[in-house]
Amino acid sequence: MQLTRFHLFMSLNLTSYFLLVAEYTILTVLIVVVIFFALLLILGIRKSYKLKKENERLDQISQELAKKKEEEYKDFTSGHMYQ
């Protein structure tokens, strides 16, 4: 009778020990996964910010080129001989 109680006690201790280890393992894995996805999110936000700045810079260059083309246009109809 004593032997079975001891085995039951030991099996309960081992089971709780394995559950405790499993909880720490799961917690560690979850922390690693959260850190990984947080890093991806931060890198994505940073890349989006850089692309937005580059797009604004290219829009500004495009507007400057459009103004320059408008300034370069000359009306040649004023010197036409049938006027």
MILUMTOR-472885 format. One record per residue: residue number from 1; residue in one letter; y, x, z of N, C-alpha, C in turn. Coordinates in pm, 1 decimal, always signed. Last residue first. Layout:
BEGIN
NUM | a | Y | X | Z | Y | X | Z | Y | X | Z
...
This chain:
BEGIN
83 | q | +8633.1 | -66.7 | -9052.1 | +8697.6 | -141.4 | -8945.2 | +8834.8 | -188.9 | -8980.2
82 | y | +8492.2 | +94.6 | -9220.5 | +8509.1 | -45.5 | -9257.9 | +8578.8 | -127.0 | -9149.9
81 | m | +8464.4 | +349.7 | -9109.4 | +8563.6 | +331.3 | -9215.6 | +8582.1 | +186.5 | -9257.0
80 | h | +8459.4 | +406.2 | -8759.5 | +8391.0 | +358.2 | -8879.6 | +8493.4 | +322.0 | -8986.6
79 | g | +8536.9 | +494.3 | -8514.7 | +8578.3 | +572.6 | -8628.9 | +8513.9 | +526.6 | -8759.3
78 | s | +8418.0 | +321.5 | -8336.1 | +8565.0 | +321.1 | -8347.3 | +8612.9 | +399.5 | -8469.5
77 | t | +8148.1 | +357.0 | -8316.0 | +8195.3 | +252.1 | -8408.9 | +8345.4 | +254.4 | -8425.5
76 | f | +8047.3 | +528.1 | -8130.4 | +8084.7 | +585.5 | -8259.4 | +8140.8 | +482.7 | -8356.1
75 | d | +8076.2 | +572.7 | -7798.6 | +8080.6 | +466.7 | -7898.3 | +8132.7 | +525.5 | -8029.0
74 | k | +7850.0 | +768.9 | -7621.4 | +7981.2 | +758.7 | -7685.4 | +7972.9 | +652.1 | -7792.6
73 | y | +7685.9 | +844.8 | -7320.0 | +7692.6 | +758.5 | -7436.8 | +7835.7 | +751.7 | -7488.5
72 | e | +7700.3 | +985.1 | -7082.0 | +7689.9 | +1062.2 | -7205.1 | +7704.3 | +976.1 | -7330.4
71 | e | +7696.3 | +789.8 | -6885.0 | +7819.0 | +867.1 | -6904.0 | +7816.8 | +943.0 | -7037.4
70 | e | +7433.6 | +703.6 | -6899.9 | +7540.8 | +608.9 | -6928.9 | +7671.2 | +682.6 | -6957.1
69 | k | +7300.5 | +933.5 | -6817.7 | +7281.0 | +886.8 | -6954.3 | +7390.1 | +787.4 | -6993.8
68 | k | +7384.0 | +944.2 | -6550.0 | +7420.7 | +1053.3 | -6638.7 | +7405.0 | +1010.6 | -6785.4
67 | k | +7263.2 | +716.3 | -6446.0 | +7410.0 | +725.0 | -6450.0 | +7454.6 | +832.4 | -6547.8
66 | a | +6996.2 | +794.7 | -6471.3 | +7042.8 | +676.6 | -6543.5 | +7195.4 | +678.2 | -6553.3
65 | l | +6986.8 | +1011.7 | -6295.3 | +6963.9 | +1033.6 | -6437.9 | +7012.8 | +915.8 | -6521.4
64 | e | +7031.5 | +875.8 | -6053.8 | +7127.4 | +977.3 | -6098.4 | +7111.2 | +1006.1 | -6247.3
63 | q | +6800.7 | +719.1 | -6043.0 | +6932.1 | +654.5 | -6052.2 | +7037.6 | +752.9 | -6100.5
62 | s | +6607.1 | +921.4 | -6017.2 | +6603.5 | +830.5 | -6131.8 | +6738.2 | +761.4 | -6150.7
61 | i | +6674.7 | +1029.3 | -5769.6 | +6683.1 | +1113.8 | -5889.4 | +6687.1 | +1026.5 | -6014.1
60 | q | +6617.0 | +804.0 | -5610.6 | +6753.3 | +857.3 | -5615.1 | +6772.3 | +945.2 | -5739.2
59 | d | +6342.2 | +782.2 | -5650.6 | +6430.9 | +672.4 | -5690.7 | +6575.0 | +720.9 | -5703.3
58 | l | +6257.8 | +1023.0 | -5532.3 | +6239.9 | +1004.0 | -5676.1 | +6325.7 | +889.2 | -5729.6
57 | r | +6322.9 | +966.3 | -5264.3 | +6382.8 | +1080.6 | -5332.1 | +6372.7 | +1065.3 | -5483.9
56 | e | +6157.6 | +746.8 | -5212.7 | +6303.5 | +731.3 | -5204.2 | +6374.3 | +845.4 | -5276.6
55 | n | +5909.1 | +873.6 | -5242.5 | +5945.5 | +764.5 | -5332.2 | +6097.0 | +741.6 | -5330.4
54 | e | +5917.3 | +1050.8 | -5027.4 | +5909.1 | +1103.9 | -5163.5 | +5949.8 | +997.4 | -5265.3
53 | k | +5917.9 | +867.7 | -4813.9 | +6031.1 | +959.2 | -4832.6 | +6032.8 | +1014.5 | -4974.8
52 | k | +5665.8 | +752.6 | -4855.8 | +5786.3 | +669.1 | -4860.7 | +5909.4 | +755.6 | -4884.0
51 | l | +5497.9 | +969.7 | -4814.9 | +5502.2 | +907.3 | -4946.3 | +5626.1 | +819.6 | -4962.9
50 | k | +5544.2 | +1015.3 | -4540.0 | +5579.8 | +1118.5 | -4639.2 | +5590.6 | +1058.8 | -4779.4
49 | y | +5441.6 | +776.5 | -4432.7 | +5582.4 | +810.9 | -4411.7 | +5627.9 | +914.3 | -4515.2
48 | s | +5173.7 | +801.2 | -4507.7 | +5252.5 | +688.5 | -4557.3 | +5401.5 | +717.7 | -4544.3
47 | k | +5101.8 | +1024.0 | -4354.8 | +5096.2 | +1031.4 | -4501.5 | +5180.0 | +919.5 | -4563.7
46 | r | +5129.3 | +914.2 | -4097.0 | +5209.5 | +1030.9 | -4137.2 | +5215.7 | +1042.7 | -4289.3
45 | i | +4935.4 | +716.9 | -4104.2 | +5075.4 | +678.7 | -4084.0 | +5166.9 | +791.7 | -4128.2
44 | g | +4707.2 | +880.8 | -4135.8 | +4742.3 | +781.0 | -4236.8 | +4887.0 | +738.1 | -4226.0
43 | l | +4707.0 | +1026.7 | -3896.7 | +4721.1 | +1097.3 | -4024.5 | +4760.2 | +1000.9 | -4136.6
42 | i | +4667.2 | +814.4 | -3717.0 | +4789.5 | +894.8 | -3709.3 | +4812.6 | +969.3 | -3840.4
41 | l | +4412.3 | +728.5 | -3799.2 | +4526.0 | +637.8 | -3804.0 | +4656.7 | +714.7 | -3802.3
40 | l | +4255.4 | +955.8 | -3744.6 | +4267.6 | +905.8 | -3882.0 | +4388.2 | +813.7 | -3897.1
39 | l | +4289.2 | +959.5 | -3464.1 | +4336.0 | +1071.3 | -3545.3 | +4352.6 | +1028.8 | -3691.6
38 | a | +4159.3 | +723.8 | -3401.0 | +4301.5 | +737.3 | -3368.8 | +4363.3 | +851.1 | -3449.5
37 | f | +3899.7 | +787.7 | -3478.8 | +3973.0 | +685.5 | -3553.9 | +4121.7 | +687.6 | -3521.6
36 | f | +3845.4 | +993.6 | -3285.9 | +3833.6 | +1018.3 | -3429.7 | +3915.8 | +917.0 | -3509.6
35 | i | +3877.0 | +859.1 | -3042.0 | +3964.2 | +972.8 | -3074.1 | +3962.2 | +1000.5 | -3223.9
34 | v | +3667.2 | +673.2 | -3066.8 | +3805.7 | +626.9 | -3054.5 | +3903.4 | +739.2 | -3089.5
33 | v | +3445.2 | +847.6 | -3073.6 | +3473.7 | +758.9 | -3187.6 | +3618.4 | +710.6 | -3183.4
32 | v | +3462.4 | +966.1 | -2819.3 | +3469.9 | +1049.5 | -2939.0 | +3506.4 | +964.5 | -3060.6
31 | i | +3428.1 | +738.3 | -2658.5 | +3552.1 | +815.4 | -2649.6 | +3569.9 | +901.8 | -2773.7
30 | l | +3166.5 | +664.9 | -2732.0 | +3279.0 | +574.6 | -2759.2 | +3412.2 | +648.0 | -2753.6
29 | v | +3022.7 | +885.1 | -2632.4 | +3021.9 | +855.3 | -2775.8 | +3139.6 | +765.1 | -2812.0
28 | t | +3075.4 | +855.0 | -2357.4 | +3116.2 | +976.3 | -2428.7 | +3122.8 | +951.4 | -2578.5
27 | l | +2955.1 | +605.8 | -2309.3 | +3097.8 | +624.1 | -2285.1 | +3150.0 | +746.4 | -2360.2
26 | i | +2689.1 | +668.2 | -2364.5 | +2759.3 | +566.7 | -2444.3 | +2909.4 | +583.1 | -2428.6
25 | t | +2648.6 | +855.8 | -2158.6 | +2630.7 | +894.1 | -2298.7 | +2704.4 | +797.2 | -2389.8
24 | y | +2691.3 | +701.4 | -1933.1 | +2779.1 | +815.2 | -1958.7 | +2768.3 | +861.8 | -2103.5
23 | e | +2478.0 | +519.0 | -1968.0 | +2616.7 | +471.4 | -1962.4 | +2714.1 | +585.2 | -1990.6
22 | a | +2257.9 | +690.1 | -1953.8 | +2283.2 | +617.1 | -2077.6 | +2427.0 | +565.6 | -2080.3
21 | v | +2276.9 | +768.1 | -1688.0 | +2291.4 | +868.7 | -1793.2 | +2323.8 | +800.7 | -1925.5
20 | l | +2226.0 | +519.5 | -1571.7 | +2351.2 | +588.2 | -1544.5 | +2378.8 | +694.1 | -1650.8
19 | l | +1969.9 | +471.5 | -1665.4 | +2077.8 | +378.8 | -1702.4 | +2213.6 | +444.0 | -1680.7
18 | f | +1836.1 | +681.4 | -1538.4 | +1842.4 | +677.7 | -1684.8 | +1951.8 | +583.3 | -1733.2
17 | y | +1874.3 | +598.1 | -1271.2 | +1924.6 | +727.8 | -1316.8 | +1937.9 | +729.5 | -1468.6
16 | s | +1741.2 | +357.1 | -1266.1 | +1886.2 | +355.8 | -1243.2 | +1948.0 | +488.0 | -1287.7
15 | t | +1482.9 | +459.4 | -1314.1 | +1543.2 | +362.8 | -1406.3 | +1694.5 | +360.0 | -1388.9
14 | l | +1444.9 | +620.3 | -1091.0 | +1444.7 | +680.2 | -1223.9 | +1511.2 | +587.7 | -1326.3
13 | n | +1453.3 | +421.5 | -891.7 | +1549.0 | +530.9 | -890.7 | +1558.2 | +596.3 | -1028.3
12 | l | +1232.9 | +266.6 | -966.6 | +1366.1 | +205.8 | -962.9 | +1474.3 | +313.2 | -963.5
11 | s | +1030.7 | +453.0 | -936.2 | +1054.7 | +398.2 | -1069.4 | +1192.3 | +331.0 | -1074.9
10 | m | +1044.1 | +497.2 | -660.6 | +1072.5 | +606.4 | -753.5 | +1102.6 | +553.8 | -892.8
9 | f | +970.2 | +241.6 | -565.9 | +1099.5 | +300.0 | -529.7 | +1139.2 | +410.0 | -627.0
8 | l | +712.6 | +224.4 | -674.2 | +813.7 | +124.9 | -710.4 | +953.3 | +178.5 | -680.4
7 | h | +591.5 | +439.9 | -542.0 | +601.7 | +439.9 | -687.7 | +707.3 | +341.6 | -736.0
6 | f | +612.4 | +342.3 | -279.2 | +677.4 | +467.6 | -316.9 | +695.3 | +476.0 | -468.2
5 | r | +452.1 | +117.6 | -297.8 | +594.1 | +102.1 | -264.3 | +672.7 | +227.5 | -303.4
4 | t | +208.3 | +239.6 | -353.1 | +268.4 | +151.0 | -452.9 | +416.6 | +128.7 | -423.6
3 | l | +161.5 | +381.8 | -119.2 | +171.8 | +450.8 | -246.0 | +239.3 | +363.6 | -351.6
2 | q | +127.8 | +192.4 | +77.3 | +242.5 | +282.1 | +82.4 | +265.8 | +349.4 | -52.0
1 | m | -118.7 | +81.3 | +0.0 | +0.0 | +0.0 | +0.0 | +126.1 | +86.4 | +0.0
